[in-house]
Amino acid sequence: MESYLKQEVECILKENILPYWIEKMEDHERGGFYGRITGNEILVPEAEKGAILNARILWTFSAAYRVLKNEEYLNAAQRAKDYLLKYFYDGEFGGVYWGLDCEGNPVDTKKQIYALGFAIYGLSEFNRATGDQEALDYAIKLFESIEEHSFDKEKNGYFEAFTREWGEIADMRLSEKDANERKTMNTHLHILEPYTNLYRVWKDERLKGQLKNLIEVFLDKILDPKSGHLNLFFDEDWNSRFNIVSYGHDIEASWLIHEAAIELGDAEILERVVPVIKRIAEAASEGYSLGNGMIYEMNVTDNHTDTDRHWWVQAEAVVGYANLYQHFEDEFALSKAIDCWEYIKNHLLDCKNGEWFWSVRADGVVNREDDKAGFWKCPYHNGRMCLELIERF
């Protein structure tokens, strides 16, 4: 079954996902990549260009080149890297801008730590794939910015966001749906992820210490020991502020925390992590059902469940379950990974135009109102799913 899954996802990566971003999203007039294609396949060339989109494109095509050695993928990665350093990187204050207009001018200069994390993720992967020293140098600069401005030396963890000059900012949210809190699970997860990748190519002792600390933050601060889920929003003192379960983040964190512990090479940390990541994956499975993939989230406080099936949640479920099979020989987890993949193929894959739809609504109707490509809709979750299975199997 592993070889079947690997062959299928490699085909989808090469024929459905990556060509979409090369053929439809490269902006040959202004540089970089366009900011948006709607769910009805309409290009919006004047759309804002987001740091998250650009950095995730950089990671995806760098990783695809590293694994598959296709020069087309290297060219796309180079385009993303050049644009990131020329337009998104703030040469005066450090960090990256959150958003640019279609011409490359900054329109939102806040320093969202989540965005710096993804820039490190993309740049470190470009270095890993090519040996490019400039990419590594900038990844290290961004690491230094996070550690200098965001790390809470007194109470641990990382603060969410700052002004361009690294001052206090009133609205720290990643998006309108998020709570306006100083610390979040999501940002910590996407610092853990790039720090793991940066450590692969830069064996710095301070980075190693902060990576270990991040793993411990998840085990000691973010994990709800009663439910096995991850709490999402915290005040400065690590008090959990909202009781929301995000099934996709749970299953994604289960394998990213495990990956970080393996890469760290600390036997004691790995021994602590293994039972925890199994428990997180088990808790995430409360949102999974046979033949129907994994639902989005549940608000425990008001007992409301969002049963939409989002593209990224399904992709992370496949990887999370594949991770349990690979490392712990969990055959049931493999069956769930394959079942989620079948759901993706049958409901989210756009075989006519390429890429995947944003979601399937609770009533079973495909969501065409949200973007096919945009500020948050990138080739990262689905592209990474494919690359993870290719490398694991």
C-alpha positions, 0 to 999 in steps of 0.5 A: 500500500505504501508504494501505491500511495507514493506513486499516486502522490508523486503523480499529483505533485508533478501533474496537478500541483506544481505546474499550476503555480508555474504556469498560472501564478508566475508574475512575469511583468512585475516579478515574483508570483501573483497574489491571487486566483479565485475559486472560480479560476479568475486571476487577480493580477492587482491582488496584494502579495503576501509574505506567507504565500511567497515564503511557502512557494519558496519552500515548496519548490526548493523541496521539490527540486531537492527531492525530484531534481527538476530544473523547472522547480529550481527556477521557481524556487529561485524566483521566490527567493529573489523576490523575498529578499528584494521586496519582502525583507526589511533591510532597515529594521530586519524581518519581513513585511506582511504584505506588498501591493502588486508592484512590490511596495510595502502596504502592511509593514508589521512584523508577524513572527509567523511570517518570519518563521516561514521565510526561514523555512523557505530560505533554509530549504533553498540552502538545503537543496542548493547550498546557496550561502545567501539564503542561509545567511538571511535565514540566520538573520531572521532567526536572530530577529525572532530571538532578539525581539519575540522571545519572552526571556522571562516567561518563555515562548514567543510573542505574536507580532510587532510594528515595523520598528519592533514596537508594541502593536495593538492587533496581533492577529494572523487573521480575522478569525483568530483571537487577539492574544500575545502568544498562540499555538499556531505561531509556536508551531511555525517557529518549531518547524523552521527552526527544525529545518534550519538546524538541518543545515546550521548546527548552531548550539543556540539554535539547538537550545531554542529548538529543544525549548520549543519542544518543551513549550509544546509539552509543558505549556500548549498541550492540554494534558486532560484532552490531548488537544493543543490549546490555541490562544494564550495570554502573556502568562500562558493562561489559555483564553479560548477553548477551541479544538483545531483537528488539523493543527493537532494532527500537523503538530503530532508529526512536526513535534516528532520530526523536531525531536528526531532532528534534535537528536536528544534521546531524553526529549524523544522519549518524552515526545513519543507518547505525547505525539501518539496522544495528540494524533489520537485526540485529532482523530476525534475529527476523523471519520471513515470516508469523510476525512477530517473536519475543521474545528470545534468550539468547546465553549458553545458546543459548535462544530465546523464540519467543513473539510479543508484542503490543508487539514486533509493533507496534514492528516495524511502525513500525520497518520503516515508518520505513525505508520512509518515509526510505530508500525501502526497499520490502522494509521496507514489505513486512515492515511489512505482513506484521507487520500481517497477523500482528497482525490474524490472531493478536493482535487481539481482535475480540470484546472489543477490544484485543490479546492479550498474545502468541501462544505458540511453539505458536501458541496465544493467551496468555490468562494474561497481562493484556489491561490492566495494569501493563505492558499499556497502549494505548501500543505498539499505539496509537502504532503506529497513530498513527505510520502515520497521521501518516507516511502 
